[in-house]
Amino acid sequence: MEFSGGTIFLSVTTGRRLQRAKSEGDLPANANPADFARYVATIVYGMAVQAAGGASRDKLQHVVEMALRTLSL
């Protein structure tokens, strides 16, 4: 799978922020910031594809809510 520069940038910058959150105790010690960053990037870019395909704001909001419910942090 090939990633665009934007995907890599989002994953790297999000990963850095999540690593800081872990260091500051805002994430559990067993959390993996890199995996979490990839998850967030996947959700964000998937939502961008859905939006480009005509998904409504309401439908995208439901995706956000579902993604938040699936987190077990």
Order of alpha helices (4+ residues) and beta strands (2+ residues): alpha-alpha-alpha
